[in-house]
């Protein structure tokens, strides 16, 4: 990959509900290889890869992905909550929302919860499920945390991989265990991304 060159990738409408192109820059590839902080284009490309793995399986309808470019973000914020923070959200058939947060069990921001709840209602309407009760938000505090301030994207990619590899959704019990609140992903586990 020469200076200034980009990797363009088409993102199918089935993944995020809208088709789009993403562009991964040389700096993104270098950051990923060196395990430095990564940008949303890298996470989007990885989600596209995972989607292709599960799309032919019967349980693909249980998995929906949120476009990382639509994550709340204020690059000037001095507060960690205001900066980009990717948090994995997983739903089950009862519209429970499971939260895996690499920074620890923080409570989701009300605006963010409103956006996700609206998305769930729209999805249910499109699938003919009718009006459902409000979602129950469940923090999975046993999910491994990031060891430093730049591994968030890698943790999210690892969480997502674990969810996509197991159609029984066993991550709920695996990450709900108490006593694991201070567990961190090892470099070896992050390398499996």
Secondary structure, DSSP 8 states (H G I E B T S, - for coil): --TT-EEEEEE-HHHHSS-EEEEEEHHHHHHHHTT----HHHHHHHHHHHHHHHTTSGGGGG-----GGGS---TT-SSGGGS---EEEEE-TT-EEEEEETT-S----HHHHHHHHHHHHHHHHHTT-------EEEE-TTS-B-SSTT-HHHHHHHHHHHHHH-TT-THHHHHH-TT-TT-B--HHHHHT-
